[in-house]
Amino acid sequence: MRPLVHPPLDGVTVEGILHALSDPVRVAIYARIVASDCPQTCSNFLKLSERDIPKSTLSQHFKILRDAGLIRSERRGVQMHNTPRCTEIDSRFPGLIAAIIHAHKLQSLQPEGKRSARKGGRQARPRKMERRSAASR
């Protein structure tokens, strides 16, 4: 097995954190890990928000969270136990994680239809009204 790599605290960046938490599944996973009092195994997240998540997809999500420095993972037998690095990150970027988790909680309380007016990543632009000249009427 390959060893798990955790970036040192000075290697953790705001950009890396924001990128890792830009995916709705990853931010939901991370919020649950942060809210838990004990390490969370990867198998705890096989069903998330009423959706089944394949193990291979979960592995990728946990790798991205680990590479961003958000979690510390430890192998125990065949299971991977994950804990948040909130205290460490808060010493480097005070209030950042708390603000992101708070915003995620507020967003998750909104009805599904009101969460985002955008589908597919782009917001539709209103069309400009064309003026007709008097000659074309």
N, C-alpha and C positions, 0 to 999 in steps of 0.2 A: 504494500500500500504506500501511496505517496504521502509524504508528510503534509500536514495542513499549514498553510502560510497565512499569518496574520500580520498586517502591516503595523509598523511601529506607530506610535501616536503622532509623531511629526510627519508621517507619510499619509495621514488621513487629511483629506481636503474637503472643503465645502462642496466643490463641484462633484467629487466622487460620491459624497453622501446624497446630494440632490439627484444625481443620476440613478443611484441605486434605489432611491425611494420614489422615482418617477413612475414606476410600474404599480398599478393598483394592487396586484397580487402581492408584490414584495412589501409594500407599505402595510398591507393588512397582516402579513406574516410578522413583520417587525413590530407592529403595534401589539400583537398578541404576546410576542416574546418579552417586550418591555413590561407589559402588564402582569406577567407571570412572576411568581415568587421563586420559582425553581426552574432549572434548565428544561428547555423544550426539545423533544426529539423531532426529527424531520417527519416521522410518521404521524405526528399530531396534526399535520397540515395537509393530509391527503384529501380532506374535504374542507373546502374553505368557501364561505359565502354560498353555500348550497351547490357548489360546483366541485366535481372530482378533479384533482390535479394529478397528472401522471408523475411517478417517482423521478423520471429523468428531468422533467420540467422543474420539480422541486429542488433537485440537486443543483440545477443551474441558478435558480433564485437564491439558494443559500450561498453558493459560491460568490455571486455578485455582492450579497450583503457582507460576506466575510472579507472579500477583496476591498470593499469600501471602508472596512474597519468598524462596521456597525455591530458585528457579533463576533464572539469567540466560540469556536466549535471544538469539541473534544470527543474523540472516539472512545466509546466504552463498549467493548465487545463488538457486536455488529451494529450498534446504534450510535448515532451522532447526537450529542447533547449540545445545545446552543444557548448561550447566555448573551445578554446585551452588554455593550461596552459604554453605556450611557455616562457613567461617572467619569471615565477617562475622556470621552469626547466633550463632556460638559466643561472639563478643565481647559480644553483647547478652544472650544467654541461655546461660551456660556449661553444657555437658553435655546440653542438651535434645535436640539432634539425635542425638548419639551414643546417648542412652538410647532414643530412638524407634527408631532403626535396629537397635540390639541387640535390642529387644523384638520387632521385626518378624522378625529372623532366627530367634529362638527359636520364635516362633509358626509360621513357615514350615517348621520341622523337625517339627512335630507332625503326626500323621496327620489327614487331612481331617475325619474324624468327630469328633475330639476338640477341634477348634479352637473351636467354639462350640456350647454346648448350646441356643442360641436360634436359632430360624428366624423370619424375619419381624420381627425387631427386639424381640420381647417374649418373655419367659420365661414358660412356663406355671406357674400357681400350683397348688399341691396343693389338692385339694378337702377341705373340712372334713367330718369324719364327722358325720353327723346322729345325734342321739340319739333313739331312739324311746321314747316314754313307755310305761309298762306298760299304759296304757289302750288304746293303738293297736295292740297286738299281738294 
